[in-house]
Amino acid sequence: MDVKDAYLIVDIGTGNARVALATPTGDILAIKRENVHYITDTNYEESIYFEPRTLWEQILRLSTAALAEAGAVNIKAIIATSQREGIVTIDKQGNDQLGMPNIDHRGRNWEAELSNKDFVYKLSGRYPTSLFSAFKLIGLSKIYPDRFEQVASVMSISDWIQYKFSGITNYEHSQASETLLYNVENKSWSKTLLEAFGLTESILPELRASGTVLGKVLPAIAKELQISNDAVVVVGGGDTQMAIRSMEPSANDVVIVSGTTTPIIKLVPSYETDEKQRTWTSRHIDQDNYILEANAGVTGLNYQRLKEIFYPNEDYQVIEKELEEISYSQCVASLGSLIAEEDEPSVKGGFIFNAPVSHQLTRGSFVFSVLWDIACSIFENYKFLCEVSSHDQDYIWACGGGMESRKLRQFLANLFGKSIRITDTYRQASVLGGVFVCNDALGIQSNKPELAEETFPQEQDKFEQLYQEWKQARKTFKQVTS
């Protein structure tokens, strides 16, 4: 029996935990997934957390299942990627303490206490809100001071996973960019930012670059998973950056990463920020580049939940087939996506259609309008990104599970007036980004991603009218909120 070299790749998104096995050439041998289990903390207005022990048990269970499905493999490396802004704390006894995902806003009530937000934006590359890790720690200290006193270390979720496999703490640079405690331009923890939040540097592990070999897998873990003791643990990074890595875009390219949320990013060689503080600037997982980003917020999650309502027993191919029969939507949706210039997110949304209800209104009409809402939100954020850093190419790269929808890709091409390109890595972009980074760490040449499909604009005039209808619908729902 042939034994294949393989990598074990852990990917923790907002919605689910995945473990994949893939070869150095990018062949995926197995993927196993489960939903991440969240718990609401009622001591805050908007807080949700996970038990690290439960997530770690899931990871081990999924790893065991993936290894069983893949057959005879020799695990050469283990790597993790995860949702950005999420963190895990370790207590002074070395125990896993608390997991706070990106959707945890336990620090929201203390945002106003931070003075000089402009200065924080200048150093951290993002306007300080409860989305980011520092405010999660502030929220923990305010409600659970005894637990906060026990915090010995904080890591991103992906860095914590690598710690569980290797026993070595670290914080990778793209993930550190999401903490509000990291000087993005200087590539270092910032004492000034730590002081602004009243936090001590002792809780922050050493910074390490993506692609660094942390060390070998712990013998107990190797025994439990029945893998080689010589398998190394490699530093990964944020899921957006890992997805981008799998596509190998060029400097100044724009990439749309369509997942639970939708970052619209541009690779830039120098530190750029927005005078109006609408964009984020982060470190990429390579040595030199930055990522300039606008984010459309919760998009893919909206699509997933509407599918569960309208198409509970059908797959996405059925939806796409029905959407092809719809030339123009009978309704318009606005479902709470983010627009960079807006101070507050939309907390009310819905569908607008003519009354009385038309016989032409179908379940496909609603899903059509959801995808159009996603496309318009992406386009709006792209325009603000271009105000900060111009984009002259006549194409845009796209990846992530949301891009499996041909309809969404066509909507984007129509709005942008540019072609939408996907590579053969686009479906499992963050997983395959892990393959690329493991190859880098082990000195193995990666296969170059190939262009899989290119979608060109069509019927732009017709869709310009629908775009104006969407803008009016969004305005209507914002007025209802106010």
N, C-alpha and C positions, 0 to 999 in steps of 0.2 A: 504493500500500500504506500502510495506517494504521500509524503508529509510536506505540507505547504507552510512556508514562512508566512506569518500574519501579524497584524497589529490588533490590539483590543482597544476600541475607541468608545469612551463614555461621553454621551451628549445629553446634558440636562437642560431642557427648554422650560418655558413657562408652564406648558401644559403637560408634557410627558418626559419620562426618563427613557433614554435609549442606550442600548449597548450594541455595538456593531463589531464584526470581525471582517477585516479586509486585508488583501495581500498588498505588498509594496507596489504592485502595478495598478492598484485601484479596483481590483475585482472584489465586490462585496460578497462574502461567504454566508453571512447571517446578520440579521438585525432583529432584536427583540425589544419590546417597549411595554411600558405600563404608565398609567397616569400618575403624576406626582400628587401625593396626599397632603392637602393643606388644611389648616385649622384656623378658625377665626378667633382673634383675641378681643374679647368684648371690652377690655379696659381701655381701648382706643376707639376713635371714631371710624378708622379705616385701617385695620391691621390684619395681616394673615401671615402665618408662619408654617414651617414644617419641622418635624422632628428629625434631626440628622441621622439618628440611629435607624429610623424607618427607611430613609432614603438609601442609606448604606446597605441595608439588608436587601432592598430592591436591586441595587447595582450588582451585588453578589449573585442574587438569584437570576437576574437577566444575563449576567456573564456566564453563569453555568449553563443556562439554556442555549445561549448563542454558541458556546464551545461545543455542546453536544450536537447541535445542528450542523456545524461547520465540518465535522469530521476530523481527520488527522491533521493537526496544525502544530506548528512550533511558534509560540508567541515570542516575538522578538522585542516588542515594545508595547507599553500601555500609555495612553494619553487621554486627557479630558478636555472638553470644551463645555461651556455653559452659558445660560442667560447672563447678560450683563447686569450690574447693579445688585445682584443677589449676593449675600454673604453668609458665612457660618462662623460662629464664635466658639472658641475652645476655652475651658476654664483653667484655673491654676493647678488643678489636679490632673490636667491633661485629658479631660473628658470632653466629648462633643457636647455643646451646650444648647445652642439655638440656631435654627436656620431661618433667615429672613430673605424671601425672594424679591425679585424686582417689583412685584405688585404689592409689597408691604409698604404702607405709608404711615407707620407708627410715629414718625417724626413731624408730621404735617403741622400740628398745633404749635410747634416751636420754630417754624420757619421765620416768623417775624422777629424773633430775638436775635437773628444774625445781622450784624451791622456790616456796612460796606460790601454789599453783594457784588458791586461792580469789580472790586478788587479780587473777590473770589472767582468771578468769571474770567478775569484776565489770566489768573494762574492755572485754574483747573480746566478752562475751556468749555465750561457749561454753567448756565445760570443755576444757582443753588436751590434745589427743591427737595422734597421728601422722597423723590424717586431714588436719590443717590445715597450711598452707603453711610456717609457721615451722619445724616439725619436719622437713619435707622438706629445708630448707636446712641444718639442723643435721646431718641424716644425711649430706648431701653433704659437709659440712666434715669429718666424722669419718673417712670412708673415702677421700675424694678431696680432700685438703686443697689440692693444687696446682690442681685445677680450680676449687675454691671460691674460691681467691685471685684467679682470673681473672674472677669474676662482677662485672659492672659494673651490671647492671640485672636486675630480676625483674618479671614481669608475669603477670597471669592469662592464660589461653589466649585469651580473647576480646580482651583488650587487646593481646596480642601480634599477633593477626591484624590488628587495626586498625593497628598499627604497621607491619606488613608492607605494607599497602595505602597508608599515608600517609607513613611515615617518621618519625612522631611518637610518642614514648612517653607513656603515661599509665596511671593505675590508677583504675578506676571504683569508686564507693563500695560498691555491693552486693558486688562481687568482693573489695574490700579487707576487708570484714567477715569473710572466710574465712581471713585470714592469721595471726591471733593477734597482729598487730602494729598493729592499728587500734583506736582508741578509738571504739566505735560510737556512744555518746551524744554525744560532742563532734565527731564527723564529721571526724576527723583522724588522721594517723599518731601513734603514741604513743612518745615517747622512753623512757618507763618500760618499756613492753613490749619495745622493741628492746634495752634494756639487760638485761632479764631473760633474753633469748635470746642475748645476746652478738653482736647484729647491728648494722650501721651503717645509718643513714638514707640514706646516699648511694646504696644499691642500689634504693631505692624511688622510682619516678617520681612526678610531680605528680599529685595527685588531681583528677579531673574528673567532672562530673555526667553521668549518662546523658542522652542527647539533645543533648549538646554537639557542635558541628561541629568535628572535629579539624583538618581542612584538606582540600585536594583530593587525589584519587588521584594517586599517583606517575605521571609520564608514561610510564615504561617499562612499568608494569603496565597502564595504559590502552591502550597500543599492543599489548601481548600479547593482551589480552582483546578488543581492538577496540571499546572503549567510549569515551565522551566524556571528554576531559581535564577537563571541568568537573564531573564527578561528585565529590561530597563524601563523606568518610568520617565517619560519625556514631558516637559512643560508645554502645555497647550495655549489656550487663550480664549478670548471672548468669542461667542458663536458667530457674531457678524463678521469679525475679522477672519475667522477660520473659513467661513463660507467664501469670502472674497479670495482667500488664498487659493482655493481650489480652481479658480477661474483664471488666475494669473493675468489680471488686467494691467494695462500700462499706466504710467503716471498721467494724471489729469483725466483718466476715464471716470465715468459715472456708473455706479452699480446699484441696482435695486435689489434688496434682499427681502424676499416676501415670505414671512413666517407668521407667528402669532402677532407680532408687530411688523412694521415695514420701514426699516432704515433706508434712506436714500443718501448714498455716500459718494464722495469724490476723493480719489487718492491725490494728495498734494505733498510736495517735497519739503515744504516749510510750514511753520506754525502760523495758521491763519485763524482769525476770529471775526465775529460779526459785530460791528459797532452797535447794532440794535439787539444783540445778545439772543438771536433767534436760533442759532446753530450750535452744534457741539463740535469740539475738536478733540480727537483722541490719538493715542499712539496706535500704529498698525503693529502686526506681529513680526514685521521685519525690523531691521536695525534702524532705518532712516526715515521712513515715510510716516505721514500723518493721515488721519481720516477726518475729513470735514463732513458733517452729517446734519441732515434734517430728518425728522422721524414722524411718520404718519400715525404712530400710536397703534392701538388695537385695531387690526384690520383682518388678518387671517382668522383670528378667533371669532370675529363676527360671521365670517363666511361659514366656518365650521359649525357654529351653533345654528345658523339658519338652515344649513343642510340637514341637521338633525331634526328640525321641525318639518321642513317641506319634503325632504328626501331621506327619511329615516332608514329605509331598507335598500336604497340604490347606491351604486358607486358614482364617483365623479364623472365617469364616462357617460352615464345616462344624463346627467345634468348638462354636460357639454353638448350632447346631441340635441336636447330640447332647446338649448340656448341658440343653436344654429338656426332654428326655425323662427326666431324672434328677430325682426329687423329693427324694431324701435320699441322702447320700453313703454308700458302702460302706466308705470308709476315711477317715482323718484324717491330715493332713500337718503337719509342722513343719519348715521349710526355712531356718532361720537368719536370719529377719528380726530387726530390732532392737526392743526395748521400752525406753522411756526410763528406767525405774527400775532396769534391770539393769546391773550394773557391767561385765560381760563379755558380748560377743556369743556367740550359740550357734554352735558350730563343728561340731556334729553334728546331722543331721536325717534325716528319712525319712518313711515312711508306716506307719501302723498299721491293720491290717485283721484280720478274724476268720480263724482257721485251722480246718480246711483252707480253701483258697481257694474262695470262693463262685462259682457260675456267673454270679451277678449282677454280679460285679466286672468292669468294662470299662475301656478306656482313658479313657473319659469320666469314670469315677469318680475316677481319679487327677488329672485336670485340674480337676474340680469341687473336690477337696480342696486343690489349689494355690491356686485363686482364693479359697477360704474362708480359707486361711492368710493370704493377703494382706489380705483384708477384716478379719479379727480383729486382725491386727497394726496396721492403721491405726486401728481402734477403740480398742485399748489405748492407743496414743499420744495419740489425741484426748482421752481421759479425763485424762491427765496435763497436757495443754495447758490443759484447762478448770480444773484445780486452780490454775494460775497466773493465768489470765484467763478469767472465766466467759463462756459463749456461750449466749445466750438465743434466738437465731433458730431457727425450726422448719425450716430448710433448710440445706444445705451445697453449696457450689459444687465442681465437679470438672472436671479437664481432663487432657490428656495421652493418649498412645496407649493406655494400659491401660484408659481409660474407654470405648474402643470396645466392650468386653465389657458387654453388657446384664446378664449374670449377675452380674458384679462390682458393677455399680451397684445391682442388686437386693439383693445380700448386704449392701452398705453401708447401704442404706435400712433393711433389717430390723434390723441391729445398732444403728444410731444412733437408730432411732425418729424419723427426720427424712427429709424428701425430699432426693433428690440431684438437683441441677440442673446441666445442661450448656448452654453457649451454642453458637452456630454456629461459634465459633472453636476449639472444644475439641480437635479432632484435631491441628491444627498450631499449637498455642498459642504456643510459643516463636517460631516463624517469624512469626506474625501479630503477636505482641508487638513484633517488630522493625519491622513496618510501622507500628504505632502510634507508636513512638519516632521513626522517620524522619519521619513526618508532623509530630510535635511540633517536631522540629528545623527543618523547612522551613516551618512555619507553615501546614500543611494540616489541615483538619478531618477527623478519622477517622470512619468509619461506626460507629455504636454497635452493639456486639454484641447479638444477640437471643437470647432463651431458645429453645433447640432442643428440649429434652425434660426432663421432670421425672419421677423415679421415686419412688413412694411405698411405705412399709413394707407388708409382707404376711406373714402367718403367723409373727408374731414369737415366739410360744410355742415352736413347733417348732424354730426356729433358736436359741432360747436354750439348748435341750438340746445342740445341736451345738456351740455356743460353749463350753459347759462341757467337752465332750469334747475340743475343741481345747486348752483350757487344761491339761487333764490330759496330753494328748500332748506339749505343749511342756515341761511339768514333767518328764515321763519322759526326754525327750532331754537336758534340762539335767542330770539326774542321771547319765546315761550319760557326759556330758562331764566332770563333776566326778570 
